[in-house]
Amino acid sequence: METQLETLSDEELVAITGYRLPSLQIKWLAKNGWQYALTGARRPVVGRVYARLKLAGVKPSSTNAVAEPWSLDLSKVG
């Protein structure tokens, strides 16, 4: 099973923004109200959960940004 990264890949950012150049990706993200961080190389970084919410038409917030709620189940231990 493949583990997904917490941030979008370069190819996913290209698919969303339509641009390969980081400067144009940044312009698109800012114009469309997306939150992002910049790396030291000035490349945009977008969180995966945030992107899923935005693409679903949900306004991301701290209350709905939890990917998968879980609780510790020790009932099968021992």
Secondary structure, 3 states (H helix, E strand, C coil): CCCCCCECCHHHHHHHHCCCCHHHHHHHHHHCCCCCEECCCCCEECEHHHHHHHHCCCCCCCCCCCCCCCCCCCCCCC
